[in-house]
Amino acid sequence: MIGFIIAGLVIGVLARLIKPGRQHLGILATLILGLVGSVIGGTIANLLGTGDIWELNVLGFVVAVVASVLLIGVAESIASSHRKTAS
């Protein structure tokens, strides 16, 4: 479980480094988006037959980072729309 949390944090941080621009997300949001991305990556890797959902492999890691980048984009757009309506 601790390895899963650390992997999620690493994936979330890598996704934030890859996504251009400044993100207004805290460490907890980065961790959660990284964890969700890692589950998505593990699921896709499992469907492709390269490993188990909870097993760290290259394809799952790459898909997890890409999914996390997309999730960060979605989270940023949702946050910016809430900021615009609050103003």
N, CA, C and O atoms as a GROMACS GRO file, in nm:
protein
  348
    1MET      N    1   0.082  -0.119   0.000
    1MET     CA    2   0.000   0.000   0.000
    1MET      C    3   0.087   0.126   0.000
    1MET      O    4   0.056   0.223  -0.069
    2ILE      N    5   0.195   0.124   0.077
    2ILE     CA    6   0.283   0.241   0.080
    2ILE      C    7   0.352   0.259  -0.055
    2ILE      O    8   0.371   0.372  -0.101
    3GLY      N    9   0.388   0.148  -0.119
    3GLY     CA   10   0.447   0.156  -0.252
    3GLY      C   11   0.350   0.215  -0.353
    3GLY      O   12   0.391   0.291  -0.441
    4PHE      N   13   0.222   0.180  -0.341
    4PHE     CA   14   0.120   0.234  -0.429
    4PHE      C   15   0.107   0.385  -0.411
    4PHE      O   16   0.092   0.459  -0.508
    5ILE      N   17   0.113   0.431  -0.287
    5ILE     CA   18   0.104   0.575  -0.259
    5ILE      C   19   0.226   0.648  -0.313
    5ILE      O   20   0.213   0.755  -0.373
    6ILE      N   21   0.344   0.591  -0.293
    6ILE     CA   22   0.466   0.654  -0.343
    6ILE      C   23   0.465   0.658  -0.496
    6ILE      O   24   0.501   0.760  -0.556
    7ALA      N   25   0.424   0.547  -0.559
    7ALA     CA   26   0.416   0.545  -0.706
    7ALA      C   27   0.316   0.648  -0.756
    7ALA      O   28   0.342   0.715  -0.856
    8GLY      N   29   0.202   0.663  -0.687
    8GLY     CA   30   0.104   0.763  -0.726
    8GLY      C   31   0.157   0.904  -0.714
    8GLY      O   32   0.130   0.989  -0.799
    9LEU      N   33   0.233   0.929  -0.610
    9LEU     CA   34   0.293   1.062  -0.593
    9LEU      C   35   0.396   1.089  -0.702
    9LEU      O   36   0.401   1.199  -0.757
   10VAL      N   37   0.479   0.991  -0.732
   10VAL     CA   38   0.580   1.007  -0.838
   10VAL      C   39   0.512   1.031  -0.973
   10VAL      O   40   0.553   1.118  -1.049
   11ILE      N   41   0.409   0.953  -1.002
   11ILE     CA   42   0.336   0.968  -1.128
   11ILE      C   43   0.269   1.106  -1.134
   11ILE      O   44   0.272   1.171  -1.239
   12GLY      N   45   0.210   1.150  -1.025
   12GLY     CA   46   0.148   1.282  -1.022
   12GLY      C   47   0.248   1.394  -1.042
   12GLY      O   48   0.220   1.491  -1.113
   13VAL      N   49   0.364   1.382  -0.978
   13VAL     CA   50   0.468   1.485  -0.994
   13VAL      C   51   0.521   1.486  -1.137
   13VAL      O   52   0.540   1.593  -1.195
   14LEU      N   53   0.545   1.370  -1.194
   14LEU     CA   54   0.590   1.364  -1.334
   14LEU      C   55   0.487   1.425  -1.428
   14LEU      O   56   0.522   1.496  -1.521
   15ALA      N   57   0.360   1.396  -1.403
   15ALA     CA   58   0.254   1.453  -1.486
   15ALA      C   59   0.252   1.605  -1.476
   15ALA      O   60   0.231   1.673  -1.577
   16ARG      N   61   0.273   1.657  -1.356
   16ARG     CA   62   0.277   1.804  -1.340
   16ARG      C   63   0.397   1.864  -1.409
   16ARG      O   64   0.389   1.976  -1.461
   17LEU      N   65   0.509   1.792  -1.410
   17LEU     CA   66   0.628   1.842  -1.480
   17LEU      C   67   0.609   1.841  -1.632
   17LEU      O   68   0.660   1.928  -1.702
   18ILE      N   69   0.535   1.742  -1.681
   18ILE     CA   70   0.513   1.730  -1.825
   18ILE      C   71   0.412   1.833  -1.874
   18ILE      O   72   0.430   1.891  -1.982
   19LYS      N   73   0.307   1.858  -1.797
   19LYS     CA   74   0.203   1.952  -1.839
   19LYS      C   75   0.257   2.094  -1.832
   19LYS      O   76   0.304   2.138  -1.727
   20PRO      N   77   0.250   2.164  -1.944
   20PRO     CA   78   0.303   2.301  -1.943
   20PRO      C   79   0.216   2.398  -1.862
   20PRO      O   80   0.097   2.376  -1.843
   21GLY      N   81   0.279   2.502  -1.816
   21GLY     CA   82   0.208   2.604  -1.742
   21GLY      C   83   0.206   2.576  -1.593
   21GLY      O   84   0.250   2.471  -1.547
   22ARG      N   85   0.153   2.672  -1.520
   22ARG     CA   86   0.146   2.660  -1.375
   22ARG      C   87   0.013   2.596  -1.337
   22ARG      O   88  -0.093   2.638  -1.383
   23GLN      N   89   0.022   2.495  -1.251
   23GLN     CA   90  -0.099   2.431  -1.202
   23GLN      C   91  -0.125   2.478  -1.060
   23GLN      O   92  -0.034   2.491  -0.979
   24HIS      N   93  -0.250   2.502  -1.031
   24HIS     CA   94  -0.290   2.547  -0.897
   24HIS      C   95  -0.343   2.427  -0.819
   24HIS      O   96  -0.458   2.427  -0.775
   25LEU      N   97  -0.258   2.326  -0.803
   25LEU     CA   98  -0.296   2.205  -0.731
   25LEU      C   99  -0.200   2.183  -0.616
   25LEU      O  100  -0.080   2.206  -0.630
   26GLY      N  101  -0.252   2.139  -0.505
   26GLY     CA  102  -0.168   2.109  -0.390
   26GLY      C  103  -0.111   1.969  -0.398
   26GLY      O  104  -0.136   1.895  -0.493
   27ILE      N  105  -0.034   1.933  -0.297
   27ILE     CA  106   0.031   1.802  -0.294
   27ILE      C  107  -0.073   1.691  -0.282
   27ILE      O  108  -0.055   1.583  -0.339
   28LEU      N  109  -0.182   1.716  -0.209
   28LEU     CA  110  -0.286   1.614  -0.195
   28LEU      C  111  -0.357   1.589  -0.328
   28LEU      O  112  -0.384   1.474  -0.363
   29ALA      N  113  -0.387   1.695  -0.401
   29ALA     CA  114  -0.450   1.679  -0.533
   29ALA      C  115  -0.355   1.608  -0.629
   29ALA      O  116  -0.399   1.525  -0.710
   30THR      N  117  -0.227   1.640  -0.622
   30THR     CA  118  -0.128   1.573  -0.706
   30THR      C  119  -0.124   1.424  -0.674
   30THR      O  120  -0.118   1.341  -0.764
   31LEU      N  121  -0.126   1.391  -0.546
   31LEU     CA  122  -0.124   1.251  -0.504
   31LEU      C  123  -0.249   1.178  -0.552
   31LEU      O  124  -0.240   1.068  -0.605
   32ILE      N  125  -0.364   1.237  -0.533
   32ILE     CA  126  -0.490   1.172  -0.572
   32ILE      C  127  -0.495   1.152  -0.724
   32ILE      O  128  -0.533   1.044  -0.771
   33LEU      N  129  -0.458   1.254  -0.800
   33LEU     CA  130  -0.459   1.240  -0.945
   33LEU      C  131  -0.356   1.137  -0.992
   33LEU      O  132  -0.380   1.064  -1.088
   34GLY      N  133  -0.242   1.131  -0.924
   34GLY     CA  134  -0.142   1.029  -0.956
   34GLY      C  135  -0.191   0.889  -0.925
   34GLY      O  136  -0.166   0.796  -1.001
   35LEU      N  137  -0.262   0.874  -0.813
   35LEU     CA  138  -0.318   0.743  -0.777
   35LEU      C  139  -0.424   0.699  -0.876
   35LEU      O  140  -0.427   0.583  -0.918
   36VAL      N  141  -0.511   0.791  -0.914
   36VAL     CA  142  -0.614   0.757  -1.012
   36VAL      C  143  -0.550   0.724  -1.147
   36VAL      O  144  -0.591   0.629  -1.214
   37GLY      N  145  -0.450   0.801  -1.185
   37GLY     CA  146  -0.378   0.772  -1.310
   37GLY      C  147  -0.309   0.637  -1.306
   37GLY      O  148  -0.306   0.566  -1.406
   38SER      N  149  -0.253   0.600  -1.191
   38SER     CA  150  -0.186   0.472  -1.181
   38SER      C  151  -0.284   0.356  -1.188
   38SER      O  152  -0.252   0.250  -1.243
   39VAL      N  153  -0.404   0.374  -1.133
   39VAL     CA  154  -0.507   0.270  -1.145
   39VAL      C  155  -0.551   0.257  -1.291
   39VAL      O  156  -0.570   0.146  -1.341
   40ILE      N  157  -0.567   0.370  -1.359
   40ILE     CA  158  -0.604   0.366  -1.501
   40ILE      C  159  -0.493   0.297  -1.582
   40ILE      O  160  -0.521   0.212  -1.666
   41GLY      N  161  -0.368   0.334  -1.555
   41GLY     CA  162  -0.256   0.273  -1.626
   41GLY      C  163  -0.246   0.124  -1.600
   41GLY      O  164  -0.222   0.046  -1.692
   42GLY      N  165  -0.264   0.083  -1.475
   42GLY     CA  166  -0.261  -0.059  -1.441
   42GLY      C  167  -0.374  -0.136  -1.504
   42GLY      O  168  -0.356  -0.250  -1.547
   43THR      N  169  -0.491  -0.074  -1.511
   43THR     CA  170  -0.606  -0.140  -1.572
   43THR      C  171  -0.584  -0.160  -1.722
   43THR      O  172  -0.612  -0.267  -1.775
   44ILE      N  173  -0.533  -0.058  -1.789
   44ILE     CA  174  -0.508  -0.069  -1.933
   44ILE      C  175  -0.398  -0.171  -1.959
   44ILE      O  176  -0.408  -0.250  -2.053
   45ALA      N  177  -0.292  -0.170  -1.878
   45ALA     CA  178  -0.186  -0.269  -1.894
   45ALA      C  179  -0.239  -0.410  -1.871
   45ALA      O  180  -0.199  -0.504  -1.940
   46ASN      N  181  -0.329  -0.426  -1.775
   46ASN     CA  182  -0.390  -0.556  -1.748
   46ASN      C  183  -0.476  -0.601  -1.866
   46ASN      O  184  -0.472  -0.718  -1.905
   47LEU      N  185  -0.553  -0.509  -1.924
   47LEU     CA  186  -0.636  -0.543  -2.039
   47LEU      C  187  -0.552  -0.582  -2.160
   47LEU      O  188  -0.595  -0.665  -2.242
   48LEU      N  189  -0.432  -0.523  -2.172
   48LEU     CA  190  -0.343  -0.557  -2.283
   48LEU      C  191  -0.261  -0.681  -2.254
   48LEU      O  192  -0.188  -0.729  -2.341
   49GLY      N  193  -0.273  -0.734  -2.133
   49GLY     CA  194  -0.205  -0.858  -2.098
   49GLY      C  195  -0.059  -0.844  -2.061
   49GLY      O  196   0.016  -0.941  -2.068
   50THR      N  197  -0.016  -0.724  -2.022
   50THR     CA  198   0.126  -0.704  -1.987
   50THR      C  199   0.153  -0.716  -1.839
   50THR      O  200   0.269  -0.711  -1.797
   51GLY      N  201   0.051  -0.732  -1.758
   51GLY     CA  202   0.074  -0.745  -1.614
   51GLY      C  203  -0.054  -0.727  -1.536
   51GLY      O  204  -0.162  -0.705  -1.592
   52ASP      N  205  -0.040  -0.736  -1.406
   52ASP     CA  206  -0.151  -0.720  -1.314
   52ASP      C  207  -0.176  -0.572  -1.289
   52ASP      O  208  -0.089  -0.489  -1.314
   53ILE      N  209  -0.295  -0.540  -1.240
   53ILE     CA  210  -0.329  -0.400  -1.211
   53ILE      C  211  -0.233  -0.339  -1.110
   53ILE      O  212  -0.193  -0.224  -1.125
   54TRP      N  213  -0.195  -0.413  -1.008
   54TRP     CA  214  -0.112  -0.360  -0.900
   54TRP      C  215   0.037  -0.381  -0.924
   54TRP      O  216   0.119  -0.351  -0.837
   55GLU      N  217   0.072  -0.433  -1.040
   55GLU     CA  218   0.211  -0.460  -1.072
   55GLU      C  219   0.267  -0.343  -1.152
   55GLU      O  220   0.204  -0.295  -1.247
   56LEU      N  221   0.384  -0.298  -1.114
   56LEU     CA  222   0.446  -0.186  -1.185
   56LEU      C  223   0.521  -0.239  -1.306
   56LEU      O  224   0.612  -0.320  -1.294
   57ASN      N  225   0.481  -0.192  -1.425
   57ASN     CA  226   0.551  -0.227  -1.547
   57ASN      C  227   0.562  -0.103  -1.634
   57ASN      O  228   0.498  -0.001  -1.606
   58VAL      N  229   0.641  -0.111  -1.738
   58VAL     CA  230   0.672   0.007  -1.819
   58VAL      C  231   0.546   0.061  -1.888
   58VAL      O  232   0.519   0.181  -1.882
   59LEU      N  233   0.471  -0.025  -1.952
   59LEU     CA  234   0.352   0.021  -2.023
   59LEU      C  235   0.251   0.083  -1.926
   59LEU      O  236   0.195   0.189  -1.954
   60GLY      N  237   0.228   0.018  -1.815
   60GLY     CA  238   0.136   0.072  -1.716
   60GLY      C  239   0.182   0.206  -1.662
   60GLY      O  240   0.101   0.296  -1.639
   61PHE      N  241   0.314   0.220  -1.641
   61PHE     CA  242   0.369   0.346  -1.590
   61PHE      C  243   0.349   0.458  -1.691
   61PHE      O  244   0.308   0.568  -1.654
   62VAL      N  245   0.378   0.431  -1.818
   62VAL     CA  246   0.365   0.534  -1.922
   62VAL      C  247   0.218   0.575  -1.936
   62VAL      O  248   0.187   0.694  -1.944
   63VAL      N  249   0.128   0.477  -1.940
   63VAL     CA  250  -0.014   0.508  -1.950
   63VAL      C  251  -0.062   0.584  -1.826
   63VAL      O  252  -0.145   0.673  -1.836
   64ALA      N  253  -0.009   0.549  -1.710
   64ALA     CA  254  -0.046   0.618  -1.587
   64ALA      C  255  -0.005   0.764  -1.591
   64ALA      O  256  -0.082   0.851  -1.549
   65VAL      N  257   0.114   0.793  -1.640
   65VAL     CA  258   0.159   0.932  -1.649
   65VAL      C  259   0.074   1.010  -1.749
   65VAL      O  260   0.034   1.123  -1.722
   66VAL      N  261   0.045   0.949  -1.864
   66VAL     CA  262  -0.039   1.016  -1.965
   66VAL      C  263  -0.179   1.041  -1.908
   66VAL      O  264  -0.235   1.150  -1.925
   67ALA      N  265  -0.236   0.942  -1.841
   67ALA     CA  266  -0.368   0.959  -1.780
   67ALA      C  267  -0.366   1.068  -1.675
   67ALA      O  268  -0.461   1.146  -1.664
   68SER      N  269  -0.259   1.075  -1.597
   68SER     CA  270  -0.249   1.179  -1.494
   68SER      C  271  -0.237   1.318  -1.555
   68SER      O  272  -0.293   1.414  -1.502
   69VAL      N  273  -0.164   1.330  -1.666
   69VAL     CA  274  -0.155   1.460  -1.735
   69VAL      C  275  -0.294   1.503  -1.780
   69VAL      O  276  -0.332   1.619  -1.762
   70LEU      N  277  -0.369   1.410  -1.837
   70LEU     CA  278  -0.506   1.443  -1.879
   70LEU      C  279  -0.595   1.478  -1.760
   70LEU      O  280  -0.676   1.571  -1.768
   71LEU      N  281  -0.580   1.405  -1.650
   71LEU     CA  282  -0.660   1.433  -1.530
   71LEU      C  283  -0.626   1.570  -1.471
   71LEU      O  284  -0.714   1.641  -1.423
   72ILE      N  285  -0.499   1.606  -1.476
   72ILE     CA  286  -0.459   1.739  -1.426
   72ILE      C  287  -0.522   1.847  -1.513
   72ILE      O  288  -0.568   1.949  -1.461
   73GLY      N  289  -0.525   1.826  -1.644
   73GLY     CA  290  -0.590   1.922  -1.733
   73GLY      C  291  -0.738   1.936  -1.702
   73GLY      O  292  -0.791   2.048  -1.700
   74VAL      N  293  -0.805   1.825  -1.677
   74VAL     CA  294  -0.947   1.829  -1.642
   74VAL      C  295  -0.967   1.899  -1.508
   74VAL      O  296  -1.056   1.983  -1.495
   75ALA      N  297  -0.884   1.866  -1.410
   75ALA     CA  298  -0.896   1.930  -1.278
   75ALA      C  299  -0.871   2.080  -1.286
   75ALA      O  300  -0.940   2.158  -1.220
   76GLU      N  301  -0.775   2.120  -1.366
   76GLU     CA  302  -0.748   2.263  -1.382
   76GLU      C  303  -0.864   2.335  -1.450
   76GLU      O  304  -0.900   2.446  -1.409
   77SER      N  305  -0.924   2.274  -1.552
   77SER     CA  306  -1.036   2.340  -1.619
   77SER      C  307  -1.158   2.349  -1.528
   77SER      O  308  -1.230   2.449  -1.531
   78ILE      N  309  -1.181   2.247  -1.446
   78ILE     CA  310  -1.291   2.252  -1.350
   78ILE      C  311  -1.265   2.359  -1.245
   78ILE      O  312  -1.356   2.435  -1.209
   79ALA      N  313  -1.142   2.367  -1.196
   79ALA     CA  314  -1.109   2.468  -1.095
   79ALA      C  315  -1.119   2.609  -1.151
   79ALA      O  316  -1.166   2.699  -1.082
   80SER      N  317  -1.076   2.629  -1.276
   80SER     CA  318  -1.084   2.763  -1.334
   80SER      C  319  -1.228   2.803  -1.361
   80SER      O  320  -1.262   2.920  -1.349
   81SER      N  321  -1.315   2.708  -1.397
   81SER     CA  322  -1.454   2.743  -1.420
   81SER      C  323  -1.522   2.778  -1.287
   81SER      O  324  -1.610   2.864  -1.284
   82HIS      N  325  -1.483   2.713  -1.179
   82HIS     CA  326  -1.538   2.748  -1.047
   82HIS      C  327  -1.488   2.885  -1.003
   82HIS      O  328  -1.563   2.960  -0.941
   83ARG      N  329  -1.363   2.917  -1.034
   83ARG     CA  330  -1.310   3.049  -0.998
   83ARG      C  331  -1.381   3.160  -1.074
   83ARG      O  332  -1.406   3.267  -1.019
   84LYS      N  333  -1.414   3.135  -1.203
   84LYS     CA  334  -1.481   3.237  -1.285
   84LYS      C  335  -1.624   3.262  -1.236
   84LYS      O  336  -1.670   3.376  -1.235
   85THR      N  337  -1.695   3.156  -1.196
   85THR     CA  338  -1.832   3.173  -1.150
   85THR      C  339  -1.836   3.235  -1.010
   85THR      O  340  -1.935   3.298  -0.973
   86ALA      N  341  -1.730   3.217  -0.932
   86ALA     CA  342  -1.726   3.274  -0.797
   86ALA      C  343  -1.695   3.423  -0.801
   86ALA      O  344  -1.727   3.495  -0.706
   87SER      N  345  -1.634   3.470  -0.908
   87SER     CA  346  -1.596   3.612  -0.917
   87SER      C  347  -1.708   3.702  -0.953
   87SER      O  348  -1.690   3.823  -0.963
   0.00000   0.00000   0.00000
